[in-house]
């Protein structure tokens, strides 16, 4: 008599083997499709060409339709709260679950950061280029590789199980994550039922290193805003009035300096930290991964990873002022800066905003006038790791990464929309995965994707989908 448990194990092993083979066979085509996406400069910022974001959405929709397993594939836009403007185009594809199987929502985004200065890239930012084991280009990792990880894992599932599988799928590829996901909450409300899933895979994070997978379990939130400092109603001669009249640059420098203590720790009352243990991580590793120059010391207090994962940070990311080449001997009447504050898990973004605004108003030097506007906020997040989907994801990662168990890690960056997902779908289990590694340089010149990491990330997701396709009683 045949042992049914042994038969089930054998079938599962055969299915896993088929998935592995399908991922391997499909990898060259997957990388070629990723390169085609990278060539589309889909920057969602208002200063960029919206036609390119539309073209990117159409390319992603074509990939989803080409799988021929979704009941619907649409390009959709939702309104931005507080006005009549629409957000950037997103792709939504759905397939209903059958025979008691779960539904998995797969998220990534097809928009990218602006490339910055071309001369800082070793190759053209929108011409994908392979050097060694890495693919270089804007969006090659963040997050068009996340898009292709979803497409490739579904394709492997189709090849191994056939197109008539039972797993429910919703594919949601956003078009404005790098521009604050301003229409995300509206999109969720308008497409609530189509997006509902038992598990949500957010492929927009990193791994511990190129040989060790990771699940992201903590994310900082953010408060970003524009700060304008004004001291004069017009520019004045710096020689004739300097020394008596405070110009806006001096006031701005003095004000920004109050945001940090002498050691670089954030000095804003009301911004909180999260108490959590962190893995070992040396200053040498920090220098290696960030390019910190010899003689430049790290800032902050506590373990290095606690500073990145569990404490607030404040960065001035842009400044509008006279350029050095065009500088004249004048007192600047107004200076505008862009401030990005990262908020520790456990603090509401609205409370952090209040603390930041109160600090700036209380520390304005020389009676300067300040204006704070163009505010964006995103909530921090702590992942519940107790559910069945997390256990399945850990097992799939370890199997795909040659037996290396995944690390639970925090991320210093923010994925604010995850809090919206939890609010709208409180019963869903959140899996924050990724295709990046410490050398990816997302958002920076020479962004790249490690092709070995990408292959293992695709295989991890393919194994997860294959196993969930066999799962009942979720």
Secondary structure, 3 states (H helix, E strand, C coil): CCCHHHHHHHHHHHHHHHHHHHHHHHHHHHHHHHHHHHCCCCECCCCCCHHHHHHHHHHHHHHHHHHCCCCEEEEECCECCCCCCECCCEEEEEECCCCCCCEEEEEEECCECCCCCHHHCCCCCCCCEEECCEEECCCCCCCHHHHHHHHHHHHHHHHHHCCCCCCEEEEEEECCHHHCCCCHHHHHHHCHHHHCCCEEEEEEEECCECCECEEEEEECEEEEEEEEEECCCCCEEHHHHCCCCCCHHHHHHHHHHCCECCCCCECCCCCCCCCCCCCCCCHHHHHHHHCCCCCCCCCCCCCHHHHHHCCCEEEEEEEECCCCCCCCCEECCEEEEEEEEEECCCCCHHHHHHHHHHHHHHCCHHHCEEEEEEEEEECCEECCCCCHHHHHHHHHHHHHCCCCCCEEEEECCCCCHHHHHHHHCCCCEEEEEEEECCCCCCCCCCCEEEHHHHHHHHHHHHHHHHHHHCCCCC
